[in-house]
């Protein structure tokens, strides 16, 4: 279902609310706890490239260029 046809996602984009998947939220919390990508991959039973993809996705959603900036924006958006 695309953003255009999903009323919940349309509402969130109108309200500028960032919506994370459950997996994105877990990765974000683990990054905030200081875990490295390899540790997160092992804990979540995912590949390292998958975790790198989640990091990039989170940076994109939060419009951040670094992990530190991403975490600061996540805090300001009450995602952490």
mmCIF file of the N, C-alpha and C atoms, coordinates in Angstrom:
data_MODEL
# 
_entry.id   MODEL 
# 
loop_
_atom_site.group_PDB 
_atom_site.id 
_atom_site.type_symbol 
_atom_site.label_atom_id 
_atom_site.label_alt_id 
_atom_site.label_comp_id 
_atom_site.label_asym_id 
_atom_site.label_entity_id 
_atom_site.label_seq_id 
_atom_site.pdbx_PDB_ins_code 
_atom_site.Cartn_x 
_atom_site.Cartn_y 
_atom_site.Cartn_z 
_atom_site.occupancy 
_atom_site.B_iso_or_equiv 
_atom_site.pdbx_formal_charge 
_atom_site.auth_seq_id 
_atom_site.auth_comp_id 
_atom_site.auth_asym_id 
_atom_site.auth_atom_id 
_atom_site.pdbx_PDB_model_num 
ATOM 1   N N  . UNK A 1 1  ? 0.851  -1.167  0.000  1.00 0.00 ? 1  UNK A N  1 
ATOM 2   C CA . UNK A 1 1  ? 0.000  0.000   0.000  1.00 0.00 ? 1  UNK A CA 1 
ATOM 3   C C  . UNK A 1 1  ? 0.896  1.229   0.000  1.00 0.00 ? 1  UNK A C  1 
ATOM 4   N N  . UNK A 1 2  ? 0.663  2.109   -0.916 1.00 0.00 ? 2  UNK A N  1 
ATOM 5   C CA . UNK A 1 2  ? 1.514  3.294   -1.003 1.00 0.00 ? 2  UNK A CA 1 
ATOM 6   C C  . UNK A 1 2  ? 1.067  4.360   -0.021 1.00 0.00 ? 2  UNK A C  1 
ATOM 7   N N  . UNK A 1 3  ? 1.931  5.349   0.180  1.00 0.00 ? 3  UNK A N  1 
ATOM 8   C CA . UNK A 1 3  ? 1.612  6.461   1.078  1.00 0.00 ? 3  UNK A CA 1 
ATOM 9   C C  . UNK A 1 3  ? 0.349  7.169   0.615  1.00 0.00 ? 3  UNK A C  1 
ATOM 10  N N  . UNK A 1 4  ? 0.165  7.270   -0.693 1.00 0.00 ? 4  UNK A N  1 
ATOM 11  C CA . UNK A 1 4  ? -0.991 7.979   -1.227 1.00 0.00 ? 4  UNK A CA 1 
ATOM 12  C C  . UNK A 1 4  ? -2.305 7.271   -0.898 1.00 0.00 ? 4  UNK A C  1 
ATOM 13  N N  . UNK A 1 5  ? -2.263 5.953   -0.706 1.00 0.00 ? 5  UNK A N  1 
ATOM 14  C CA . UNK A 1 5  ? -3.497 5.223   -0.446 1.00 0.00 ? 5  UNK A CA 1 
ATOM 15  C C  . UNK A 1 5  ? -3.648 4.796   1.006  1.00 0.00 ? 5  UNK A C  1 
ATOM 16  N N  . UNK A 1 6  ? -2.652 5.027   1.813  1.00 0.00 ? 6  UNK A N  1 
ATOM 17  C CA . UNK A 1 6  ? -2.706 4.641   3.211  1.00 0.00 ? 6  UNK A CA 1 
ATOM 18  C C  . UNK A 1 6  ? -3.042 5.871   4.048  1.00 0.00 ? 6  UNK A C  1 
ATOM 19  N N  . UNK A 1 7  ? -4.284 5.968   4.557  1.00 0.00 ? 7  UNK A N  1 
ATOM 20  C CA . UNK A 1 7  ? -4.688 7.170   5.302  1.00 0.00 ? 7  UNK A CA 1 
ATOM 21  C C  . UNK A 1 7  ? -3.809 7.460   6.510  1.00 0.00 ? 7  UNK A C  1 
ATOM 22  N N  . UNK A 1 8  ? -3.348 6.436   7.218  1.00 0.00 ? 8  UNK A N  1 
ATOM 23  C CA . UNK A 1 8  ? -2.510 6.648   8.397  1.00 0.00 ? 8  UNK A CA 1 
ATOM 24  C C  . UNK A 1 8  ? -1.197 7.315   8.001  1.00 0.00 ? 8  UNK A C  1 
ATOM 25  N N  . UNK A 1 9  ? -0.570 6.819   6.950  1.00 0.00 ? 9  UNK A N  1 
ATOM 26  C CA . UNK A 1 9  ? 0.705  7.404   6.505  1.00 0.00 ? 9  UNK A CA 1 
ATOM 27  C C  . UNK A 1 9  ? 0.482  8.800   5.940  1.00 0.00 ? 9  UNK A C  1 
ATOM 28  N N  . UNK A 1 10 ? -0.641 9.033   5.271  1.00 0.00 ? 10 UNK A N  1 
ATOM 29  C CA . UNK A 1 10 ? -0.934 10.372  4.772  1.00 0.00 ? 10 UNK A CA 1 
ATOM 30  C C  . UNK A 1 10 ? -1.069 11.334  5.941  1.00 0.00 ? 10 UNK A C  1 
ATOM 31  N N  . UNK A 1 11 ? -1.784 10.924  6.977  1.00 0.00 ? 11 UNK A N  1 
ATOM 32  C CA . UNK A 1 11 ? -1.971 11.762  8.162  1.00 0.00 ? 11 UNK A CA 1 
ATOM 33  C C  . UNK A 1 11 ? -0.622 12.066  8.805  1.00 0.00 ? 11 UNK A C  1 
ATOM 34  N N  . UNK A 1 12 ? 0.231  11.053  8.921  1.00 0.00 ? 12 UNK A N  1 
ATOM 35  C CA . UNK A 1 12 ? 1.530  11.247  9.541  1.00 0.00 ? 12 UNK A CA 1 
ATOM 36  C C  . UNK A 1 12 ? 2.403  12.176  8.713  1.00 0.00 ? 12 UNK A C  1 
ATOM 37  N N  . UNK A 1 13 ? 2.337  12.075  7.380  1.00 0.00 ? 13 UNK A N  1 
ATOM 38  C CA . UNK A 1 13 ? 3.153  12.959  6.566  1.00 0.00 ? 13 UNK A CA 1 
ATOM 39  C C  . UNK A 1 13 ? 2.614  14.384  6.620  1.00 0.00 ? 13 UNK A C  1 
ATOM 40  N N  . UNK A 1 14 ? 1.314  14.546  6.767  1.00 0.00 ? 14 UNK A N  1 
ATOM 41  C CA . UNK A 1 14 ? 0.732  15.878  6.903  1.00 0.00 ? 14 UNK A CA 1 
ATOM 42  C C  . UNK A 1 14 ? 1.141  16.494  8.229  1.00 0.00 ? 14 UNK A C  1 
ATOM 43  N N  . UNK A 1 15 ? 1.139  15.713  9.289  1.00 0.00 ? 15 UNK A N  1 
ATOM 44  C CA . UNK A 1 15 ? 1.499  16.203  10.622 1.00 0.00 ? 15 UNK A CA 1 
ATOM 45  C C  . UNK A 1 15 ? 3.000  16.227  10.849 1.00 0.00 ? 15 UNK A C  1 
ATOM 46  N N  . UNK A 1 16 ? 3.792  15.861  9.834  1.00 0.00 ? 16 UNK A N  1 
ATOM 47  C CA . UNK A 1 16 ? 5.248  15.792  9.937  1.00 0.00 ? 16 UNK A CA 1 
ATOM 48  C C  . UNK A 1 16 ? 5.705  14.843  11.038 1.00 0.00 ? 16 UNK A C  1 
ATOM 49  N N  . UNK A 1 17 ? 4.904  13.846  11.338 1.00 0.00 ? 17 UNK A N  1 
ATOM 50  C CA . UNK A 1 17 ? 5.282  12.844  12.330 1.00 0.00 ? 17 UNK A CA 1 
ATOM 51  C C  . UNK A 1 17 ? 6.047  11.735  11.625 1.00 0.00 ? 17 UNK A C  1 
ATOM 52  N N  . UNK A 1 18 ? 7.163  11.365  12.208 1.00 0.00 ? 18 UNK A N  1 
ATOM 53  C CA . UNK A 1 18 ? 7.990  10.309  11.630 1.00 0.00 ? 18 UNK A CA 1 
ATOM 54  C C  . UNK A 1 18 ? 7.469  8.971   12.116 1.00 0.00 ? 18 UNK A C  1 
ATOM 55  N N  . UNK A 1 19 ? 7.223  8.076   11.172 1.00 0.00 ? 19 UNK A N  1 
ATOM 56  C CA . UNK A 1 19 ? 6.708  6.752   11.496 1.00 0.00 ? 19 UNK A CA 1 
ATOM 57  C C  . UNK A 1 19 ? 7.815  5.735   11.269 1.00 0.00 ? 19 UNK A C  1 
ATOM 58  N N  . UNK A 1 20 ? 8.123  4.971   12.309 1.00 0.00 ? 20 UNK A N  1 
ATOM 59  C CA . UNK A 1 20 ? 9.134  3.926   12.214 1.00 0.00 ? 20 UNK A CA 1 
ATOM 60  C C  . UNK A 1 20 ? 8.476  2.562   12.280 1.00 0.00 ? 20 UNK A C  1 
ATOM 61  N N  . UNK A 1 21 ? 9.061  1.618   11.565 1.00 0.00 ? 21 UNK A N  1 
ATOM 62  C CA . UNK A 1 21 ? 8.617  0.233   11.704 1.00 0.00 ? 21 UNK A CA 1 
ATOM 63  C C  . UNK A 1 21 ? 9.133  -0.280  13.043 1.00 0.00 ? 21 UNK A C  1 
ATOM 64  N N  . UNK A 1 22 ? 8.623  -1.403  13.487 1.00 0.00 ? 22 UNK A N  1 
ATOM 65  C CA . UNK A 1 22 ? 9.074  -1.991  14.747 1.00 0.00 ? 22 UNK A CA 1 
ATOM 66  C C  . UNK A 1 22 ? 10.566 -2.306  14.689 1.00 0.00 ? 22 UNK A C  1 
ATOM 67  N N  . UNK A 1 23 ? 11.028 -2.814  13.572 1.00 0.00 ? 23 UNK A N  1 
ATOM 68  C CA . UNK A 1 23 ? 12.447 -3.161  13.429 1.00 0.00 ? 23 UNK A CA 1 
ATOM 69  C C  . UNK A 1 23 ? 13.301 -1.900  13.420 1.00 0.00 ? 23 UNK A C  1 
ATOM 70  N N  . UNK A 1 24 ? 12.858 -0.853  12.736 1.00 0.00 ? 24 UNK A N  1 
ATOM 71  C CA . UNK A 1 24 ? 13.602 0.407   12.738 1.00 0.00 ? 24 UNK A CA 1 
ATOM 72  C C  . UNK A 1 24 ? 13.707 0.966   14.156 1.00 0.00 ? 24 UNK A C  1 
ATOM 73  N N  . UNK A 1 25 ? 12.622 0.886   14.904 1.00 0.00 ? 25 UNK A N  1 
ATOM 74  C CA . UNK A 1 25 ? 12.619 1.383   16.281 1.00 0.00 ? 25 UNK A CA 1 
ATOM 75  C C  . UNK A 1 25 ? 13.600 0.598   17.145 1.00 0.00 ? 25 UNK A C  1 
ATOM 76  N N  . UNK A 1 26 ? 13.649 -0.722  16.959 1.00 0.00 ? 26 UNK A N  1 
ATOM 77  C CA . UNK A 1 26 ? 14.591 -1.552  17.739 1.00 0.00 ? 26 UNK A CA 1 
ATOM 78  C C  . UNK A 1 26 ? 16.027 -1.202  17.404 1.00 0.00 ? 26 UNK A C  1 
ATOM 79  N N  . UNK A 1 27 ? 16.318 -1.045  16.106 1.00 0.00 ? 27 UNK A N  1 
ATOM 80  C CA . UNK A 1 27 ? 17.676 -0.695  15.685 1.00 0.00 ? 27 UNK A CA 1 
ATOM 81  C C  . UNK A 1 27 ? 18.046 0.673   16.246 1.00 0.00 ? 27 UNK A C  1 
ATOM 82  N N  . UNK A 1 28 ? 17.140 1.625   16.172 1.00 0.00 ? 28 UNK A N  1 
ATOM 83  C CA . UNK A 1 28 ? 17.386 2.967   16.694 1.00 0.00 ? 28 UNK A CA 1 
ATOM 84  C C  . UNK A 1 28 ? 17.706 2.928   18.188 1.00 0.00 ? 28 UNK A C  1 
ATOM 85  N N  . UNK A 1 29 ? 16.924 2.185   18.949 1.00 0.00 ? 29 UNK A N  1 
ATOM 86  C CA . UNK A 1 29 ? 17.156 2.083   20.396 1.00 0.00 ? 29 UNK A CA 1 
ATOM 87  C C  . UNK A 1 29 ? 18.495 1.414   20.704 1.00 0.00 ? 29 UNK A C  1 
ATOM 88  N N  . UNK A 1 30 ? 18.855 0.430   19.910 1.00 0.00 ? 30 UNK A N  1 
ATOM 89  C CA . UNK A 1 30 ? 20.133 -0.248  20.129 1.00 0.00 ? 30 UNK A CA 1 
ATOM 90  C C  . UNK A 1 30 ? 21.303 0.673   19.785 1.00 0.00 ? 30 UNK A C  1 
ATOM 91  N N  . UNK A 1 31 ? 21.155 1.466   18.736 1.00 0.00 ? 31 UNK A N  1 
ATOM 92  C CA . UNK A 1 31 ? 22.187 2.445   18.393 1.00 0.00 ? 31 UNK A CA 1 
ATOM 93  C C  . UNK A 1 31 ? 22.320 3.479   19.505 1.00 0.00 ? 31 UNK A C  1 
ATOM 94  N N  . UNK A 1 32 ? 21.195 3.920   20.035 1.00 0.00 ? 32 UNK A N  1 
ATOM 95  C CA . UNK A 1 32 ? 21.209 4.897   21.126 1.00 0.00 ? 32 UNK A CA 1 
ATOM 96  C C  . UNK A 1 32 ? 21.875 4.325   22.371 1.00 0.00 ? 32 UNK A C  1 
ATOM 97  N N  . UNK A 1 33 ? 21.802 3.020   22.538 1.00 0.00 ? 33 UNK A N  1 
ATOM 98  C CA . UNK A 1 33 ? 22.427 2.359   23.682 1.00 0.00 ? 33 UNK A CA 1 
ATOM 99  C C  . UNK A 1 33 ? 23.926 2.148   23.458 1.00 0.00 ? 33 UNK A C  1 
ATOM 100 N N  . UNK A 1 34 ? 24.421 2.555   22.292 1.00 0.00 ? 34 UNK A N  1 
ATOM 101 C CA . UNK A 1 34 ? 25.847 2.463   22.017 1.00 0.00 ? 34 UNK A CA 1 
ATOM 102 C C  . UNK A 1 34 ? 26.299 1.191   21.333 1.00 0.00 ? 34 UNK A C  1 
ATOM 103 N N  . UNK A 1 35 ? 25.360 0.376   20.882 1.00 0.00 ? 35 UNK A N  1 
ATOM 104 C CA . UNK A 1 35 ? 25.735 -0.878  20.216 1.00 0.00 ? 35 UNK A CA 1 
ATOM 105 C C  . UNK A 1 35 ? 26.245 -0.598  18.806 1.00 0.00 ? 35 UNK A C  1 
ATOM 106 N N  . UNK A 1 36 ? 27.196 -1.391  18.393 1.00 0.00 ? 36 UNK A N  1 
ATOM 107 C CA . UNK A 1 36 ? 27.747 -1.318  17.046 1.00 0.00 ? 36 UNK A CA 1 
ATOM 108 C C  . UNK A 1 36 ? 26.861 -2.130  16.096 1.00 0.00 ? 36 UNK A C  1 
ATOM 109 N N  . UNK A 1 37 ? 26.969 -1.832  14.815 1.00 0.00 ? 37 UNK A N  1 
ATOM 110 C CA . UNK A 1 37 ? 26.151 -2.523  13.810 1.00 0.00 ? 37 UNK A CA 1 
ATOM 111 C C  . UNK A 1 37 ? 26.302 -4.040  13.888 1.00 0.00 ? 37 UNK A C  1 
ATOM 112 N N  . UNK A 1 38 ? 27.527 -4.527  14.074 1.00 0.00 ? 38 UNK A N  1 
ATOM 113 C CA . UNK A 1 38 ? 27.756 -5.972  14.144 1.00 0.00 ? 38 UNK A CA 1 
ATOM 114 C C  . UNK A 1 38 ? 27.040 -6.592  15.347 1.00 0.00 ? 38 UNK A C  1 
ATOM 115 N N  . UNK A 1 39 ? 27.040 -5.886  16.463 1.00 0.00 ? 39 UNK A N  1 
ATOM 116 C CA . UNK A 1 39 ? 26.343 -6.385  17.664 1.00 0.00 ? 39 UNK A CA 1 
ATOM 117 C C  . UNK A 1 39 ? 24.836 -6.417  17.432 1.00 0.00 ? 39 UNK A C  1 
ATOM 118 N N  . UNK A 1 40 ? 24.320 -5.385  16.790 1.00 0.00 ? 40 UNK A N  1 
ATOM 119 C CA . UNK A 1 40 ? 22.887 -5.321  16.514 1.00 0.00 ? 40 UNK A CA 1 
ATOM 120 C C  . UNK A 1 40 ? 22.495 -6.453  15.571 1.00 0.00 ? 40 UNK A C  1 
ATOM 121 N N  . UNK A 1 41 ? 23.313 -6.660  14.546 1.00 0.00 ? 41 UNK A N  1 
ATOM 122 C CA . UNK A 1 41 ? 23.040 -7.742  13.590 1.00 0.00 ? 41 UNK A CA 1 
ATOM 123 C C  . UNK A 1 41 ? 22.973 -9.083  14.300 1.00 0.00 ? 41 UNK A C  1 
ATOM 124 N N  . UNK A 1 42 ? 23.914 -9.314  15.197 1.00 0.00 ? 42 UNK A N  1 
ATOM 125 C CA . UNK A 1 42 ? 23.938 -10.582 15.928 1.00 0.00 ? 42 UNK A CA 1 
ATOM 126 C C  . UNK A 1 42 ? 22.715 -10.702 16.840 1.00 0.00 ? 42 UNK A C  1 
ATOM 127 N N  . UNK A 1 43 ? 22.410 -9.643  17.582 1.00 0.00 ? 43 UNK A N  1 
ATOM 128 C CA . UNK A 1 43 ? 21.276 -9.669  18.508 1.00 0.00 ? 43 UNK A CA 1 
ATOM 129 C C  . UNK A 1 43 ? 19.934 -9.875  17.797 1.00 0.00 ? 43 UNK A C  1 
ATOM 130 N N  . UNK A 1 44 ? 19.794 -9.277  16.611 1.00 0.00 ? 44 UNK A N  1 
ATOM 131 C CA . UNK A 1 44 ? 18.519 -9.369  15.882 1.00 0.00 ? 44 UNK A CA 1 
ATOM 132 C C  . UNK A 1 44 ? 18.510 -10.485 14.846 1.00 0.00 ? 44 UNK A C  1 
ATOM 133 N N  . UNK A 1 45 ? 19.618 -11.234 14.770 1.00 0.00 ? 45 UNK A N  1 
ATOM 134 C CA . UNK A 1 45 ? 19.736 -12.340 13.805 1.00 0.00 ? 45 UNK A CA 1 
ATOM 135 C C  . UNK A 1 45 ? 19.523 -11.849 12.377 1.00 0.00 ? 45 UNK A C  1 
ATOM 136 N N  . UNK A 1 46 ? 20.192 -10.736 12.074 1.00 0.00 ? 46 UNK A N  1 
ATOM 137 C CA . UNK A 1 46 ? 20.148 -10.159 10.736 1.00 0.00 ? 46 UNK A CA 1 
ATOM 138 C C  . UNK A 1 46 ? 21.572 -10.034 10.212 1.00 0.00 ? 46 UNK A C  1 
ATOM 139 N N  . UNK A 1 47 ? 21.694 -9.807  8.921  1.00 0.00 ? 47 UNK A N  1 
ATOM 140 C CA . UNK A 1 47 ? 23.019 -9.619  8.335  1.00 0.00 ? 47 UNK A CA 1 
ATOM 141 C C  . UNK A 1 47 ? 23.510 -8.193  8.601  1.00 0.00 ? 47 UNK A C  1 
ATOM 142 N N  . UNK A 1 48 ? 24.818 -8.019  8.538  1.00 0.00 ? 48 UNK A N  1 
ATOM 143 C CA . UNK A 1 48 ? 25.402 -6.691  8.707  1.00 0.00 ? 48 UNK A CA 1 
ATOM 144 C C  . UNK A 1 48 ? 24.907 -5.728  7.619  1.00 0.00 ? 48 UNK A C  1 
ATOM 145 N N  . UNK A 1 49 ? 24.817 -6.163  6.344  1.00 0.00 ? 49 UNK A N  1 
ATOM 146 C CA . UNK A 1 49 ? 24.263 -5.258  5.330  1.00 0.00 ? 49 UNK A CA 1 
ATOM 147 C C  . UNK A 1 49 ? 22.814 -4.832  5.641  1.00 0.00 ? 49 UNK A C  1 
ATOM 148 N N  . UNK A 1 50 ? 22.041 -5.705  6.253  1.00 0.00 ? 50 UNK A N  1 
ATOM 149 C CA . UNK A 1 50 ? 20.664 -5.350  6.619  1.00 0.00 ? 50 UNK A CA 1 
ATOM 150 C C  . UNK A 1 50 ? 20.664 -4.241  7.671  1.00 0.00 ? 50 UNK A C  1 
ATOM 151 N N  . UNK A 1 51 ? 21.545 -4.335  8.638  1.00 0.00 ? 51 UNK A N  1 
ATOM 152 C CA . UNK A 1 51 ? 21.624 -3.313  9.679  1.00 0.00 ? 51 UNK A CA 1 
ATOM 153 C C  . UNK A 1 51 ? 22.099 -2.000  9.079  1.00 0.00 ? 51 UNK A C  1 
ATOM 154 N N  . UNK A 1 52 ? 23.057 -2.062  8.178  1.00 0.00 ? 52 UNK A N  1 
ATOM 155 C CA . UNK A 1 52 ? 23.522 -0.837  7.497  1.00 0.00 ? 52 UNK A CA 1 
ATOM 156 C C  . UNK A 1 52 ? 22.377 -0.204  6.715  1.00 0.00 ? 52 UNK A C  1 
ATOM 157 N N  . UNK A 1 53 ? 21.534 -1.029  6.093  1.00 0.00 ? 53 UNK A N  1 
ATOM 158 C CA . UNK A 1 53 ? 20.375 -0.515  5.363  1.00 0.00 ? 53 UNK A CA 1 
ATOM 159 C C  . UNK A 1 53 ? 19.407 0.175   6.336  1.00 0.00 ? 53 UNK A C  1 
ATOM 160 N N  . UNK A 1 54 ? 19.164 -0.445  7.499  1.00 0.00 ? 54 UNK A N  1 
ATOM 161 C CA . UNK A 1 54 ? 18.280 0.173   8.491  1.00 0.00 ? 54 UNK A CA 1 
ATOM 162 C C  . UNK A 1 54 ? 18.838 1.503   8.968  1.00 0.00 ? 54 UNK A C  1 
ATOM 163 N N  . UNK A 1 55 ? 20.143 1.578   9.174  1.00 0.00 ? 55 UNK A N  1 
ATOM 164 C CA . UNK A 1 55 ? 20.767 2.837   9.598  1.00 0.00 ? 55 UNK A CA 1 
ATOM 165 C C  . UNK A 1 55 ? 20.543 3.922   8.553  1.00 0.00 ? 55 UNK A C  1 
ATOM 166 N N  . UNK A 1 56 ? 20.764 3.574   7.285  1.00 0.00 ? 56 UNK A N  1 
ATOM 167 C CA . UNK A 1 56 ? 20.552 4.548   6.208  1.00 0.00 ? 56 UNK A CA 1 
ATOM 168 C C  . UNK A 1 56 ? 19.093 4.973   6.124  1.00 0.00 ? 56 UNK A C  1 
ATOM 169 N N  . UNK A 1 57 ? 18.206 4.019   6.293  1.00 0.00 ? 57 UNK A N  1 
ATOM 170 C CA . UNK A 1 57 ? 16.766 4.307   6.255  1.00 0.00 ? 57 UNK A CA 1 
ATOM 171 C C  . UNK A 1 57 ? 16.390 5.256   7.392  1.00 0.00 ? 57 UNK A C  1 
ATOM 172 N N  . UNK A 1 58 ? 16.908 5.019   8.581  1.00 0.00 ? 58 UNK A N  1 
ATOM 173 C CA . UNK A 1 58 ? 16.645 5.883   9.724  1.00 0.00 ? 58 UNK A CA 1 
ATOM 174 C C  . UNK A 1 58 ? 17.191 7.286   9.489  1.00 0.00 ? 58 UNK A C  1 
ATOM 175 N N  . UNK A 1 59 ? 18.409 7.372   8.958  1.00 0.00 ? 59 UNK A N  1 
ATOM 176 C CA . UNK A 1 59 ? 18.987 8.684   8.658  1.00 0.00 ? 59 UNK A CA 1 
ATOM 177 C C  . UNK A 1 59 ? 18.131 9.422   7.640  1.00 0.00 ? 59 UNK A C  1 
ATOM 178 N N  . UNK A 1 60 ? 17.646 8.704   6.661  1.00 0.00 ? 60 UNK A N  1 
ATOM 179 C CA . UNK A 1 60 ? 16.801 9.315   5.637  1.00 0.00 ? 60 UNK A CA 1 
ATOM 180 C C  . UNK A 1 60 ? 15.491 9.833   6.236  1.00 0.00 ? 60 UNK A C  1 
ATOM 181 N N  . UNK A 1 61 ? 14.834 9.001   7.030  1.00 0.00 ? 61 UNK A N  1 
ATOM 182 C CA . UNK A 1 61 ? 13.568 9.401   7.639  1.00 0.00 ? 61 UNK A CA 1 
ATOM 183 C C  . UNK A 1 61 ? 13.731 10.601  8.564  1.00 0.00 ? 61 UNK A C  1 
ATOM 184 N N  . UNK A 1 62 ? 14.872 10.661  9.256  1.00 0.00 ? 62 UNK A N  1 
ATOM 185 C CA . UNK A 1 62 ? 15.115 11.740  10.200 1.00 0.00 ? 62 UNK A CA 1 
ATOM 186 C C  . UNK A 1 62 ? 15.872 12.909  9.569  1.00 0.00 ? 62 UNK A C  1 
ATOM 187 N N  . UNK A 1 63 ? 16.154 12.789  8.276  1.00 0.00 ? 63 UNK A N  1 
ATOM 188 C CA . UNK A 1 63 ? 16.875 13.825  7.537  1.00 0.00 ? 63 UNK A CA 1 
ATOM 189 C C  . UNK A 1 63 ? 18.181 14.190  8.237  1.00 0.00 ? 63 UNK A C  1 
ATOM 190 N N  . UNK A 1 64 ? 18.965 13.157  8.518  1.00 0.00 ? 64 UNK A N  1 
ATOM 191 C CA . UNK A 1 64 ? 20.238 13.322  9.212  1.00 0.00 ? 64 UNK A CA 1 
ATOM 192 C C  . UNK A 1 64 ? 21.368 12.766  8.355  1.00 0.00 ? 64 UNK A C  1 
ATOM 193 N N  . UNK A 1 65 ? 22.531 13.370  8.475  1.00 0.00 ? 65 UNK A N  1 
ATOM 194 C CA . UNK A 1 65 ? 23.670 12.887  7.699  1.00 0.00 ? 65 UNK A CA 1 
ATOM 195 C C  . UNK A 1 65 ? 24.623 12.022  8.523  1.00 0.00 ? 65 UNK A C  1 
ATOM 196 N N  . UNK A 1 66 ? 24.541 12.123  9.831  1.00 0.00 ? 66 UNK A N  1 
ATOM 197 C CA . UNK A 1 66 ? 25.394 11.301  10.696 1.00 0.00 ? 66 UNK A CA 1 
ATOM 198 C C  . UNK A 1 66 ? 24.536 10.560  11.715 1.00 0.00 ? 66 UNK A C  1 
ATOM 199 N N  . UNK A 1 67 ? 25.124 9.551   12.323 1.00 0.00 ? 67 UNK A N  1 
ATOM 200 C CA . UNK A 1 67 ? 24.404 8.798   13.346 1.00 0.00 ? 67 UNK A CA 1 
ATOM 201 C C  . UNK A 1 67 ? 24.106 9.688   14.550 1.00 0.00 ? 67 UNK A C  1 
ATOM 202 N N  . UNK A 1 68 ? 25.054 10.516  14.935 1.00 0.00 ? 68 UNK A N  1 
ATOM 203 C CA . UNK A 1 68 ? 24.832 11.425  16.061 1.00 0.00 ? 68 UNK A CA 1 
ATOM 204 C C  . UNK A 1 68 ? 23.679 12.373  15.816 1.00 0.00 ? 68 UNK A C  1 
ATOM 205 N N  . UNK A 1 69 ? 23.639 12.939  14.622 1.00 0.00 ? 69 UNK A N  1 
ATOM 206 C CA . UNK A 1 69 ? 22.539 13.837  14.256 1.00 0.00 ? 69 UNK A CA 1 
ATOM 207 C C  . UNK A 1 69 ? 21.214 13.078  14.251 1.00 0.00 ? 69 UNK A C  1 
ATOM 208 N N  . UNK A 1 70 ? 21.240 11.849  13.742 1.00 0.00 ? 70 UNK A N  1 
ATOM 209 C CA . UNK A 1 70 ? 20.036 11.021  13.715 1.00 0.00 ? 70 UNK A CA 1 
ATOM 210 C C  . UNK A 1 70 ? 19.510 10.787  15.128 1.00 0.00 ? 70 UNK A C  1 
ATOM 211 N N  . UNK A 1 71 ? 20.407 10.479  16.046 1.00 0.00 ? 71 UNK A N  1 
ATOM 212 C CA . UNK A 1 71 ? 19.985 10.215  17.434 1.00 0.00 ? 71 UNK A CA 1 
ATOM 213 C C  . UNK A 1 71 ? 19.454 11.480  18.095 1.00 0.00 ? 71 UNK A C  1 
ATOM 214 N N  . UNK A 1 72 ? 20.088 12.617  17.835 1.00 0.00 ? 72 UNK A N  1 
ATOM 215 C CA . UNK A 1 72 ? 19.605 13.888  18.405 1.00 0.00 ? 72 UNK A CA 1 
ATOM 216 C C  . UNK A 1 72 ? 18.206 14.213  17.883 1.00 0.00 ? 72 UNK A C  1 
ATOM 217 N N  . UNK A 1 73 ? 17.993 14.017  16.591 1.00 0.00 ? 73 UNK A N  1 
ATOM 218 C CA . UNK A 1 73 ? 16.677 14.276  16.009 1.00 0.00 ? 73 UNK A CA 1 
ATOM 219 C C  . UNK A 1 73 ? 15.652 13.288  16.529 1.00 0.00 ? 73 UNK A C  1 
ATOM 220 N N  . UNK A 1 74 ? 16.052 12.038  16.738 1.00 0.00 ? 74 UNK A N  1 
ATOM 221 C CA . UNK A 1 74 ? 15.138 11.034  17.287 1.00 0.00 ? 74 UNK A CA 1 
ATOM 222 C C  . UNK A 1 74 ? 14.677 11.428  18.679 1.00 0.00 ? 74 UNK A C  1 
ATOM 223 N N  . UNK A 1 75 ? 15.592 11.949  19.478 1.00 0.00 ? 75 UNK A N  1 
ATOM 224 C CA . UNK A 1 75 ? 15.239 12.421  20.824 1.00 0.00 ? 75 UNK A CA 1 
ATOM 225 C C  . UNK A 1 75 ? 14.266 13.597  20.719 1.00 0.00 ? 75 UNK A C  1 
ATOM 226 N N  . UNK A 1 76 ? 14.552 14.550  19.832 1.00 0.00 ? 76 UNK A N  1 
ATOM 227 C CA . UNK A 1 76 ? 13.691 15.724  19.711 1.00 0.00 ? 76 UNK A CA 1 
ATOM 228 C C  . UNK A 1 76 ? 12.301 15.374  19.173 1.00 0.00 ? 76 UNK A C  1 
ATOM 229 N N  . UNK A 1 77 ? 12.194 14.261  18.459 1.00 0.00 ? 77 UNK A N  1 
ATOM 230 C CA . UNK A 1 77 ? 10.919 13.804  17.908 1.00 0.00 ? 77 UNK A CA 1 
ATOM 231 C C  . UNK A 1 77 ? 10.225 12.809  18.860 1.00 0.00 ? 77 UNK A C  1 
ATOM 232 N N  . UNK A 1 78 ? 10.813 12.612  20.045 1.00 0.00 ? 78 UNK A N  1 
ATOM 233 C CA . UNK A 1 78 ? 10.275 11.666  21.047 1.00 0.00 ? 78 UNK A CA 1 
ATOM 234 C C  . UNK A 1 78 ? 10.235 10.229  20.527 1.00 0.00 ? 78 UNK A C  1 
ATOM 235 N N  . UNK A 1 79 ? 11.206 9.877   19.711 1.00 0.00 ? 79 UNK A N  1 
ATOM 236 C CA . UNK A 1 79 ? 11.305 8.506   19.215 1.00 0.00 ? 79 UNK A CA 1 
ATOM 237 C C  . UNK A 1 79 ? 12.163 7.645   20.129 1.00 0.00 ? 79 UNK A C  1 
ATOM 238 N N  . UNK A 1 80 ? 12.877 8.298   21.025 1.00 0.00 ? 80 UNK A N  1 
ATOM 239 C CA . UNK A 1 80 ? 13.714 7.591   22.002 1.00 0.00 ? 80 UNK A CA 1 
ATOM 240 C C  . UNK A 1 80 ? 13.302 8.010   23.392 1.00 0.00 ? 80 UNK A C  1 
# 
